[in-house]
Amino acid sequence: MDIANLRAFAAVAHGESFSAAAEQLHLTQPAVSKRIAVLESELNAPLFDRLGRRIELTEAGRALLRHIPEVEQSLRQAEQAVRDINGEISGPLRIATSHHIGLHRLPPVLSAFQRLYPSVHLAIEFLDSEQAYERLRVGDIELAVVTLAPGDVSQLQSEVVWTDELSVMVAKEHELANRRRVAIAELAEHPAVLPGLDTFTGQIVHEHFNAADATLQLRMATNYLETLRMMAVVGLGWTVLPKSMAGPDLRTLRVEDTRLHRTLGLVRHQERSLSRSASAFLTLLRESGEKSPN
């Protein structure tokens, strides 16, 4: 099967439209239809049902679509293997990171990487950690530098680079502001502004409340830590932020018998061999972790 025909099939399947696939691939609609027809002839099975102006994958089409990510990943690895023979570290490197890590942890690593390996075409996507995990699983990106999941995740391999200490913070006018030490039960009496409870950071906080048999009063949720900080400063509720985000406009509270922290680091697909550019990036990332006071 020709890879161009498979890519045309994937474009039609994802867009549910021959015309949208033609526009995406910079082809005419008849050219896309011809590529699909060739595939259907090779497989001796229809891949789409044409229902008036609507199309729908057949059972054979759904079966083929499940294997497209593996085909794309194998092709990328083959292309990278050929580039690597030449010895120069070059070619594309797609990574994902969260906004907070990208702003506060990665700049020195990125600066050093671009200086040492100018021939690498580095593409960075800013994603929530949970989204990055999913993109790694399907092979869209090679590496992610994000908040690590609290437990093991199937198919993915993680490595701790930094430990991020977390602190409970409140506005200077908050009722708890003059208390240097509080219990989780006391925090439960006040509204909170936190990362969503479906995020890894939100899960860490939620687990501590569950262990204390306390219920969170979640007033608002957002995954942007800078936004959470602003909401805490204006008094919308207490929050949990990296200790590095403390400042004179917030009070930091110590929570009794509780140490809040999360791990930040690198995640990769355990069945995907790293390109030389990814390995070079990983080396710089590890060096950054060794130098950081965390």
C-alpha positions as CSV (number, residue, x, y, z in Angstrom):
1,M,0.0,0.0,0.0
2,D,1.3,3.4,-1.0
3,I,1.8,5.8,1.9
4,A,0.2,8.7,0.0
5,N,-2.9,6.7,-0.4
6,L,-3.0,5.9,3.3
7,R,-2.6,9.6,4.1
8,A,-5.4,10.5,1.8
9,F,-7.6,7.9,3.6
10,A,-6.7,9.2,7.0
11,A,-7.5,12.8,5.9
12,V,-10.9,11.8,4.6
13,A,-11.6,9.7,7.7
14,H,-10.7,12.4,10.2
15,G,-12.4,15.2,8.3
16,E,-15.4,13.1,7.2
17,S,-15.2,14.8,3.9
18,F,-13.4,14.3,0.5
19,S,-13.4,18.0,-0.2
20,A,-11.8,18.9,3.2
21,A,-9.2,16.2,2.7
22,A,-8.4,17.6,-0.8
23,E,-7.9,21.0,0.7
24,Q,-5.7,19.7,3.5
25,L,-3.5,17.7,1.1
26,H,-3.4,20.4,-1.6
27,L,-5.0,18.0,-4.1
28,T,-8.1,18.0,-6.3
29,Q,-11.1,16.1,-5.0
30,P,-10.9,13.6,-7.9
31,A,-7.3,12.9,-7.0
32,V,-8.3,12.1,-3.4
33,S,-11.1,9.9,-4.6
34,K,-8.7,8.0,-6.9
35,R,-6.3,7.3,-4.1
36,I,-9.2,5.9,-2.0
37,A,-10.4,3.8,-4.9
38,V,-6.9,2.3,-5.3
39,L,-6.8,1.4,-1.6
40,E,-10.2,-0.2,-1.8
41,S,-9.1,-2.2,-4.8
42,E,-6.0,-3.4,-3.1
43,L,-7.9,-4.4,0.0
44,N,-10.9,-5.7,-1.9
45,A,-13.2,-4.0,0.5
46,P,-15.0,-0.6,0.6
47,L,-13.6,1.8,3.2
48,F,-16.4,4.4,3.2
49,D,-20.2,4.3,2.8
50,R,-21.4,7.2,0.7
51,L,-24.7,8.3,2.3
52,G,-25.9,11.1,0.1
53,R,-23.6,14.0,0.9
54,R,-22.4,12.3,4.1
55,I,-19.7,9.6,4.3
56,E,-19.1,7.1,7.0
57,L,-16.4,4.5,7.7
58,T,-17.2,0.9,7.0
59,E,-16.1,-1.8,9.3
60,A,-13.0,-2.3,7.1
61,G,-12.3,1.4,7.2
62,R,-12.4,1.5,11.0
63,A,-10.0,-1.4,11.1
64,L,-7.6,0.3,8.8
65,L,-7.8,3.6,10.6
66,R,-6.6,2.0,13.9
67,H,-3.3,1.2,12.3
68,I,-2.6,4.6,10.7
69,P,-0.7,6.0,13.7
70,E,1.6,3.0,13.7
71,V,2.3,3.4,10.0
72,E,3.0,7.2,10.4
73,Q,5.3,6.5,13.4
74,S,7.3,3.9,11.5
75,L,7.7,6.2,8.5
76,R,9.0,9.0,10.8
77,Q,11.5,6.6,12.4
78,A,12.7,5.5,8.9
79,E,13.2,9.1,7.8
80,Q,15.1,9.9,11.0
81,A,17.3,6.8,10.6
82,V,18.4,8.0,7.2
83,R,19.2,11.5,8.5
84,D,21.2,10.1,11.4
85,I,23.6,8.2,9.0
86,N,25.0,11.6,8.0
87,G,26.2,12.2,11.5
88,E,24.8,15.7,12.0
89,I,22.1,16.2,14.5
90,S,19.4,17.7,12.4
91,G,15.8,17.3,11.3
92,P,12.5,17.9,13.1
93,L,12.0,17.4,16.8
94,R,8.4,17.8,18.2
95,I,8.0,18.3,21.9
96,A,5.2,19.4,24.2
97,T,5.4,21.2,27.5
98,S,3.0,23.0,29.8
99,H,2.8,26.8,30.0
100,H,4.3,26.9,33.5
101,I,7.3,24.7,32.7
102,G,7.8,26.4,29.4
103,L,8.0,29.8,31.1
104,H,9.9,28.9,34.3
105,R,12.0,25.8,33.7
106,L,12.7,25.3,30.0
107,P,14.2,28.6,28.7
108,P,17.8,27.8,29.6
109,V,17.5,24.3,28.1
110,L,15.9,25.6,24.9
111,S,18.5,28.4,24.6
112,A,21.4,25.9,25.0
113,F,19.8,23.4,22.6
114,Q,19.3,25.9,19.8
115,R,22.9,27.2,20.2
116,L,24.4,23.7,20.1
117,Y,22.1,22.1,17.4
118,P,21.0,24.9,15.0
119,S,20.1,22.4,12.3
120,V,17.3,20.9,14.4
121,H,13.9,22.2,13.5
122,L,12.3,22.4,17.0
123,A,8.5,22.5,17.2
124,I,7.0,23.2,20.7
125,E,3.4,22.7,21.6
126,F,2.0,24.1,24.8
127,L,-0.5,21.6,26.2
128,D,-2.0,20.5,29.5
129,S,0.0,17.6,30.8
130,E,-2.9,15.2,30.3
131,Q,-3.2,16.2,26.6
132,A,0.5,15.7,26.2
133,Y,0.3,12.2,27.5
134,E,-2.4,11.4,24.9
135,R,-0.4,13.0,22.1
136,L,2.6,10.9,23.0
137,R,0.6,7.7,23.1
138,V,-0.6,8.2,19.5
139,G,2.9,9.2,18.3
140,D,2.2,12.9,17.4
141,I,5.1,14.2,19.5
142,E,8.4,12.6,20.5
143,L,8.9,14.0,24.0
144,A,6.9,15.9,26.6
145,V,8.2,17.9,29.5
146,V,5.3,18.2,31.8
147,T,3.8,17.4,35.3
148,L,4.2,13.7,35.7
149,A,1.2,11.5,36.3
150,P,0.8,10.3,39.9
151,G,1.0,6.6,38.8
152,D,2.4,4.5,36.0
153,V,0.8,5.1,32.5
154,S,0.5,2.3,30.0
155,Q,3.0,2.5,27.0
156,L,4.7,5.7,28.4
157,Q,7.9,6.0,30.3
158,S,8.6,9.0,32.6
159,E,11.7,10.4,34.2
160,V,11.8,12.9,37.0
161,V,13.8,16.1,36.3
162,W,12.6,18.5,39.0
163,T,10.6,18.3,42.2
164,D,8.1,21.2,42.4
165,E,7.3,22.1,46.0
166,L,3.7,23.3,46.3
167,S,2.3,25.8,48.8
168,V,-1.2,26.8,50.0
169,M,-1.5,30.6,49.4
170,V,-4.2,33.1,50.3
171,A,-4.7,36.9,49.8
172,K,-3.4,39.2,52.5
173,E,-7.0,40.0,53.4
174,H,-8.1,36.4,53.6
175,E,-9.6,35.1,56.9
176,L,-6.7,32.6,57.2
177,A,-4.0,35.0,56.2
178,N,-2.6,35.5,59.7
179,R,-2.5,31.8,60.4
180,R,0.9,30.3,59.6
181,R,-0.3,26.7,60.1
182,V,-3.7,25.3,59.3
183,A,-5.3,21.9,59.1
184,I,-6.9,20.5,55.9
185,A,-10.3,20.5,57.8
186,E,-9.9,24.3,58.2
187,L,-9.1,24.7,54.5
188,A,-12.3,22.7,53.7
189,E,-14.4,25.5,55.3
190,H,-13.2,28.0,52.7
191,P,-13.7,28.2,48.9
192,A,-10.7,27.2,46.8
193,V,-9.5,28.1,43.3
194,L,-7.5,25.2,41.9
195,P,-6.4,23.4,38.8
196,G,-9.2,21.1,37.6
197,L,-9.6,17.9,39.5
198,D,-9.0,16.0,36.3
199,T,-5.4,17.4,36.1
200,F,-2.4,15.7,37.7
201,T,-1.9,18.7,40.1
202,G,-5.6,18.8,41.0
203,Q,-5.5,15.1,41.7
204,I,-2.6,15.6,44.2
205,V,-4.6,18.1,46.2
206,H,-7.8,16.0,46.0
207,E,-6.0,12.9,47.3
208,H,-4.8,14.8,50.4
209,F,-8.4,16.0,51.1
210,N,-9.7,12.5,50.6
211,A,-7.1,11.1,53.0
212,A,-8.2,13.7,55.6
213,D,-11.9,12.8,55.0
214,A,-12.5,16.5,54.0
215,T,-14.5,17.9,51.1
216,L,-13.1,20.6,48.8
217,Q,-15.2,23.7,48.2
218,L,-14.0,24.3,44.6
219,R,-15.2,27.8,43.6
220,M,-13.4,28.0,40.3
221,A,-11.0,25.8,38.3
222,T,-8.4,26.7,35.6
223,N,-5.3,24.9,34.4
224,Y,-3.3,28.2,34.1
225,L,-1.3,28.8,37.2
226,E,-0.8,32.5,36.6
227,T,-4.6,32.9,36.4
228,L,-5.0,30.9,39.6
229,R,-2.5,33.3,41.3
230,M,-4.4,36.3,40.2
231,M,-7.7,34.9,41.4
232,A,-6.2,34.2,44.8
233,V,-4.7,37.7,45.0
234,V,-8.1,39.3,44.5
235,G,-9.6,37.1,47.2
236,L,-11.7,34.5,45.3
237,G,-10.3,31.7,47.4
238,W,-7.2,29.9,48.7
239,T,-5.1,28.1,46.1
240,V,-2.2,25.8,45.7
241,L,0.8,27.0,43.6
242,P,4.5,26.2,43.2
243,K,6.5,27.7,46.0
244,S,8.4,29.8,43.4
245,M,5.2,31.8,42.7
246,A,5.0,33.2,46.2
247,G,5.2,37.0,46.6
248,P,4.4,39.9,48.9
249,D,0.8,40.0,47.6
250,L,0.0,36.5,48.9
251,R,0.4,34.7,52.3
252,T,1.8,31.2,52.4
253,L,0.2,28.8,54.8
254,R,1.7,25.6,56.2
255,V,-0.7,22.7,56.2
256,E,-0.4,20.4,59.2
257,D,1.1,16.9,58.5
258,T,1.0,17.6,54.8
259,R,3.7,18.0,52.2
260,L,2.4,19.1,48.9
261,H,4.6,18.5,45.9
262,R,4.5,17.4,42.3
263,T,7.2,15.9,40.0
264,L,8.1,17.5,36.7
265,G,10.0,15.7,34.0
266,L,10.2,14.0,30.7
267,V,7.7,11.5,29.2
268,R,8.3,9.4,26.1
269,H,6.7,6.4,24.4
270,Q,8.5,3.3,25.7
271,E,8.3,1.6,22.3
272,R,9.7,4.5,20.3
273,S,13.4,4.8,19.8
274,L,14.7,8.3,20.3
275,S,16.1,10.3,17.4
276,R,19.6,11.8,18.0
277,S,18.1,15.2,18.4
278,A,15.7,14.0,21.1
279,S,18.6,12.2,22.8
280,A,20.6,15.5,22.8
281,F,17.7,17.4,24.2
282,L,17.3,14.8,26.9
283,T,20.9,15.2,27.9
284,L,20.6,19.0,28.3
285,L,17.3,18.5,30.3
286,R,19.0,16.1,32.7
287,E,21.9,18.5,33.2
288,S,19.3,21.3,34.0
289,G,17.7,19.1,36.6
290,E,21.1,18.4,38.2
291,K,21.9,22.1,38.4
292,S,18.5,23.2,39.7
293,P,18.0,23.6,43.4
294,N,14.4,22.4,42.9
